[in-house]
Amino acid sequence: MVDFIIRNDPEGYFKFGALQSREGKALLKEHGILQTDLDTLIMIEDGKVFTHSTAGLKIYQHLSGWWSILYDFIVVPQFIRDPVYVLCAKYRYKIFGRQDTCRVPTSEEQARFI
């Protein structure tokens, strides 16, 4: 997901962090997110925490190209969107494939990681 966002976020809107890192743990604590609630995508924007399908759609909202159109699905009630999100997350490697190694950020991308 990080690679996809970097490729489609030329303005550098997003910053990334590992939830297990010192900085990530501090952000979780600051926003009242329990360490046991880490089975989803988490986006923090303007002090608000978004998870599951809402986080994904908020990300699409800020991406370049036609991706921002996907944000329009925010009108679908969350109780419908979230099960679809969970299903996609469960099969994401079958759908999108899996990398054997982690991507090493370029020197320009390093500033986007906390």
SULWOQUI-V647233 format. One record per run of one state. SS is the DSSP state (2 for helix, 1 for strand, 0 for the rest). FROM is the first residue (numbers start at 1). TO is the last residue. If there is no record, write none. Layout:
ss:SS from:FROM to:TO
ss:SS from:FROM to:TO
//
This chain:
ss:0 from:1 to:1
ss:2 from:2 to:8
ss:0 from:9 to:15
ss:1 from:16 to:16
ss:0 from:17 to:21
ss:2 from:22 to:30
ss:0 from:31 to:41
ss:1 from:42 to:45
ss:0 from:46 to:47
ss:1 from:48 to:51
ss:2 from:52 to:61
ss:0 from:62 to:64
ss:2 from:65 to:75
ss:0 from:76 to:77
ss:2 from:78 to:90
ss:0 from:91 to:91
ss:2 from:92 to:96
ss:0 from:97 to:109
ss:2 from:110 to:112
ss:1 from:113 to:113
ss:0 from:114 to:114
//
